[in-house]
Amino acid sequence: MQKKIIQYVLLAVVLSSLLAAAFIVQGKALRLLLVASISLTYLAFGLLNHYEDKSLSEKVFLEYAALASLTFIVLYSLLLARG
C-alpha cells in the first residue's frame, strides 16, 4: 500500500509539473511536446500499474488510451486558445 501511495504522489508531481510548464512556455512545438508527454505519462503509468496488479487487459488498455487521447485533445485545444 505504501508503494502505491508513493507512486501516485510521484505521478501527481510529474503531471502537475508538465502541465504548469505547458502553460508557461511560449512555443507551440514545445507545448505540443509537453502535452504529449502528459498523455503518454498517464498512459504508461496506468498500464504499468495494471500490469503489476496482473489486471491488464485489452479493455483496460483501450480505456487508458481513450482517456489519454481525450486529455491530449482537450489540453492542446486549451493551449492553442491561449495563443
N, CA, C and O of each residue as an XYZ file, in Angstrom:
332
protein
N       0.826     -1.200      0.000
C       0.000      0.000      0.000
C       0.867      1.259      0.000
O       0.572      2.228     -0.700
N       1.937      1.232      0.792
C       2.844      2.379      0.866
C       3.461      2.664     -0.505
O       3.632      3.823     -0.884
N       3.794      1.600     -1.246
C       4.382      1.751     -2.573
C       3.405      2.446     -3.518
O       3.808      3.301     -4.307
N       2.133      2.088     -3.444
C       1.114      2.705     -4.302
C       0.977      4.193     -4.008
O       0.852      4.998     -4.931
N       0.999      4.560     -2.742
C       0.871      5.969     -2.369
C       2.030      6.770     -2.940
O       1.834      7.858     -3.481
N       3.231      6.234     -2.819
C       4.410      6.915     -3.356
C       4.296      7.048     -4.870
O       4.636      8.094     -5.424
N       3.827      6.009     -5.542
C       3.664      6.059     -6.998
C       2.660      7.134     -7.412
O       2.906      7.884     -8.357
N       1.537      7.209     -6.713
C       0.515      8.194     -7.069
C       0.972      9.619     -6.768
O       0.658     10.540     -7.522
N       1.704      9.807     -5.684
C       2.247     11.136     -5.373
C       3.252     11.538     -6.446
O       3.235     12.675     -6.917
N       4.118     10.625     -6.830
C       5.087     10.902     -7.884
C       4.383     11.225     -9.199
O       4.782     12.155     -9.899
N       3.351     10.474     -9.539
C       2.582     10.751    -10.755
C       1.971     12.144    -10.702
O       2.036     12.885    -11.683
N       1.384     12.508     -9.576
C       0.770     13.829     -9.430
C       1.805     14.937     -9.581
O       1.532     15.954    -10.218
N       2.977     14.753     -9.008
C       4.038     15.763     -9.107
C       4.509     15.905    -10.551
O       4.662     17.021    -11.048
N       4.737     14.787    -11.220
C       5.209     14.822    -12.607
C       4.165     15.458    -13.519
O       4.496     16.335    -14.317
N       2.913     15.029    -13.411
C       1.866     15.581    -14.277
C       1.619     17.056    -13.994
O       1.405     17.834    -14.924
N       1.646     17.450    -12.735
C       1.462     18.863    -12.379
C       2.593     19.717    -12.929
O       2.362     20.816    -13.433
N       3.805     19.213    -12.834
C       4.960     19.951    -13.349
C       4.884     20.109    -14.863
O       5.131     21.192    -15.393
N       4.544     19.034    -15.548
C       4.419     19.108    -17.005
C       3.291     20.052    -17.418
O       3.432     20.809    -18.379
N       2.187     20.007    -16.701
C       1.059     20.878    -17.018
C       1.418     22.344    -16.787
O       1.099     23.201    -17.611
N       2.074     22.628    -15.682
C       2.498     24.004    -15.404
C       3.456     24.489    -16.485
O       3.343     25.618    -16.961
N       4.387     23.645    -16.866
C       5.339     24.020    -17.913
C       4.624     24.269    -19.237
O       4.987     25.186    -19.974
N       3.615     23.464    -19.542
C       2.877     23.624    -20.799
C       2.162     24.967    -20.862
O       2.030     25.544    -21.941
N       1.698     25.471    -19.722
C       1.019     26.763    -19.716
C       2.000     27.930    -19.690
O       1.633     29.053    -20.035
N       3.235     27.679    -19.289
C       4.221     28.755    -19.177
C       4.976     28.987    -20.481
O       5.222     30.133    -20.860
N       5.345     27.911    -21.169
C       6.183     28.043    -22.364
C       5.431     28.754    -23.482
O       4.201     28.773    -23.510
N       6.192     29.336    -24.400
C       5.605     30.119    -25.482
C       5.515     29.365    -26.814
O       4.557     29.567    -27.560
N       6.461     28.524    -27.121
C       6.496     27.862    -28.421
C       5.434     26.786    -28.572
O       5.210     25.991    -27.660
N       4.778     26.766    -29.736
C       3.733     25.766    -29.986
C       4.302     24.352    -30.039
O       3.669     23.407    -29.569
N       5.491     24.209    -30.608
C       6.100     22.881    -30.699
C       6.421     22.332    -29.313
O       6.206     21.150    -29.043
N       6.930     23.181    -28.446
C       7.249     22.745    -27.088
C       5.977     22.434    -26.306
O       5.948     21.487    -25.520
N       4.930     23.221    -26.515
C       3.641     22.928    -25.867
C       3.113     21.580    -26.325
O       2.620     20.787    -25.522
N       3.219     21.329    -27.618
C       2.775     20.045    -28.166
C       3.546     18.899    -27.516
O       2.960     17.882    -27.145
N       4.847     19.064    -27.380
C       5.678     18.040    -26.758
C       5.289     17.817    -25.300
O       5.222     16.674    -24.847
N       5.036     18.884    -24.569
C       4.665     18.764    -23.160
C       3.296     18.105    -22.990
O       3.117     17.260    -22.113
N       2.342     18.488    -23.817
C       1.009     17.879    -23.736
C       1.083     16.397    -24.113
O       0.425     15.566    -23.487
N       1.868     16.069    -25.117
C       2.052     14.660    -25.481
C       2.710     13.897    -24.334
O       2.364     12.745    -24.068
N       3.652     14.539    -23.662
C       4.317     13.905    -22.517
C       3.334     13.634    -21.383
O       3.403     12.592    -20.732
N       2.428     14.566    -21.151
C       1.409     14.374    -20.115
C       0.550     13.155    -20.450
O       0.338     12.284    -19.605
N       0.068     13.102    -21.669
C      -0.803     11.997    -22.081
C      -0.079     10.654    -22.034
O      -0.628      9.664    -21.551
N       1.146     10.626    -22.535
C       1.894      9.370    -22.554
C       2.316      8.925    -21.155
O       2.374      7.728    -20.875
N       2.608      9.883    -20.280
C       2.947      9.545    -18.897
C       1.749      8.907    -18.209
O       1.886      7.897    -17.519
N       0.576      9.499    -18.400
C      -0.650      8.939    -17.817
C      -0.902      7.528    -18.352
O      -1.210      6.612    -17.589
N      -0.770      7.366    -19.654
C      -0.993      6.061    -20.278
C      -0.001      5.027    -19.743
O      -0.395      3.925    -19.362
N       1.265      5.377    -19.716
C       2.295      4.443    -19.244
C       2.087      4.080    -17.778
O       2.215      2.914    -17.402
N       1.768      5.073    -16.949
C       1.553      4.796    -15.531
C       0.383      3.833    -15.347
O       0.480      2.865    -14.593
N      -0.707      4.100    -16.030
C      -1.883      3.242    -15.896
C      -1.617      1.817    -16.343
O      -2.017      0.863    -15.675
N      -0.938      1.675    -17.477
C      -0.649      0.336    -17.982
C       0.315     -0.412    -17.065
O       0.122     -1.597    -16.793
N       1.347      0.275    -16.591
C       2.293     -0.374    -15.671
C       1.624     -0.760    -14.359
O       1.901     -1.819    -13.796
N       0.748      0.103    -13.881
C       0.035     -0.170    -12.640
C      -0.822     -1.434    -12.774
O      -0.821     -2.288    -11.887
N      -1.540     -1.544    -13.873
C      -2.381     -2.727    -14.091
C      -1.535     -3.964    -14.395
O      -1.915     -5.080    -14.040
N      -0.402     -3.770    -15.046
C       0.496     -4.899    -15.308
C       1.020     -5.479    -13.999
O       1.074     -6.697    -13.829
N       1.408     -4.597    -13.071
C       1.885     -5.053    -11.757
C       0.797     -5.815    -11.003
O       1.077     -6.807    -10.330
N      -0.439     -5.347    -11.119
C      -1.563     -5.998    -10.436
C      -2.074     -7.232    -11.175
O      -2.968     -7.932    -10.700
N      -1.492     -7.485    -12.345
C      -1.917     -8.591    -13.210
C      -3.388     -8.458    -13.613
O      -4.109     -9.449    -13.733
N      -3.810     -7.216    -13.818
C      -5.186     -6.965    -14.241
C      -5.235     -6.234    -15.586
O      -6.262     -5.668    -15.962
N      -4.112     -6.258    -16.301
C      -4.052     -5.588    -17.596
C      -4.782     -6.432    -18.635
O      -4.515     -7.622    -18.799
N      -5.709     -5.779    -19.330
C      -6.460     -6.458    -20.388
C      -6.600     -5.491    -21.559
O      -6.219     -4.324    -21.469
N      -7.146     -5.992    -22.642
C      -7.361     -5.144    -23.814
C      -8.328     -4.010    -23.478
O      -8.142     -2.878    -23.923
N      -9.346     -4.312    -22.702
C     -10.326     -3.300    -22.312
C      -9.664     -2.191    -21.495
O      -9.913     -1.008    -21.731
N      -8.831     -2.570    -20.545
C      -8.135     -1.584    -19.714
C      -7.226     -0.728    -20.589
O      -7.184      0.494    -20.439
N      -6.494     -1.373    -21.508
C      -5.627     -0.625    -22.417
C      -6.420      0.393    -23.226
O      -6.020      1.551    -23.342
N      -7.546     -0.042    -23.785
C      -8.357      0.858    -24.603
C      -8.924      2.016    -23.785
O      -9.023      3.138    -24.282
N      -9.293      1.751    -22.542
C      -9.798      2.826    -21.678
C      -8.717      3.863    -21.406
O      -8.968      5.064    -21.508
N      -7.523      3.409    -21.063
C      -6.424      4.343    -20.805
C      -6.025      5.086    -22.076
O      -5.745      6.284    -22.028
N      -5.995      4.392    -23.207
C      -5.639      5.034    -24.470
C      -6.675      6.091    -24.857
O      -6.317      7.167    -25.335
N      -7.947      5.786    -24.654
C      -9.006      6.749    -24.975
C      -8.918      7.975    -24.078
O      -9.035      9.105    -24.554
N      -8.713      7.761    -22.792
C      -8.623      8.893    -21.872
C      -7.365      9.717    -22.126
O      -7.405     10.944    -22.036
N      -6.257      9.067    -22.440
C      -5.026      9.792    -22.761
C      -5.215     10.617    -24.034
O      -4.738     11.750    -24.114
N      -5.900     10.062    -25.017
C      -6.166     10.793    -26.264
C      -7.076     11.987    -26.019
O      -6.833     13.076    -26.539
N      -8.111     11.785    -25.236
C      -9.026     12.875    -24.906
C      -8.301     13.970    -24.127
O      -8.508     15.157    -24.379
N      -7.463     13.574    -23.195
C      -6.673     14.538    -22.430
C      -5.787     15.350    -23.360
O      -5.695     16.570    -23.225
N      -5.136     14.685    -24.300
C      -4.283     15.377    -25.264
C      -5.084     16.405    -26.056
O      -4.663     17.554    -26.191
N      -6.221     15.999    -26.572
C      -7.046     16.896    -27.397
C      -7.517     18.104    -26.597
O      -7.421     19.235    -27.073
N      -8.020     17.880    -25.400
C      -8.540     18.979    -24.574
C      -7.422     19.937    -24.177
O      -7.561     21.151    -24.328
N      -6.319     19.400    -23.672
C      -5.227     20.276    -23.230
C      -4.623     21.054    -24.388
O      -4.370     22.253    -24.267
N      -4.392     20.388    -25.499
C      -3.793     21.095    -26.627
C      -4.747     22.145    -27.181
O      -4.304     23.213    -27.604
N      -6.040     21.864    -27.186
C      -7.024     22.859    -27.628
C      -7.021     24.071    -26.703
O      -7.085     25.209    -27.168
N      -6.949     23.831    -25.403
C      -6.883     24.944    -24.446
C      -5.620     25.769    -24.640
O      -5.656     26.997    -24.563
N      -4.524     25.104    -24.886
C      -3.263     25.820    -25.064
C      -3.224     26.567    -26.384
O      -2.607     27.629    -26.466
N      -3.865     26.041    -27.419
C      -3.935     26.766    -28.691
C      -4.768     28.028    -28.544
O      -4.474     29.048    -29.168
N      -5.801     27.963    -27.725
C      -6.653     29.134    -27.500
C      -5.886     30.244    -26.784
O      -6.215     31.422    -26.923
N      -4.864     29.864    -26.020
C      -4.056     30.856    -25.303
C      -3.133     31.604    -26.248
O      -2.674     32.699    -25.922
N      -2.855     31.039    -27.404
C      -2.009     31.731    -28.370
C      -0.619     31.320    -28.406
O       0.162     31.855    -29.194
